Amino acid sequence: MYPLYFYICLLFSVSSIVTLVLLAIFPINLPFVPKTTKQTQSVVRPRKARSPTHNLHKINYWDPPWEDDDEDL
């Protein structure tokens, strides 16, 4: 009885592996959800008002504001 179960399981496993390999090579596109045509909306959305951007003072760390290093000594 056990060899019969072994051969049934072997046949099932080989067939499932072959089926999965064939599905990986040749995929089947099954439409699970029917395609519906989308209605295009031509509504123009108003843009949000933006506050004006301010130019920030850039800090240059390589050229400090003091010019004479002898004053610090």
HELIX and SHEET records of a PDB file:
HELIX    1   1 TYR A    2  ILE A   25  1                                  24    
HELIX    2   2 ASP A   69  ASP A   72  5                                   4    
END                                                                             
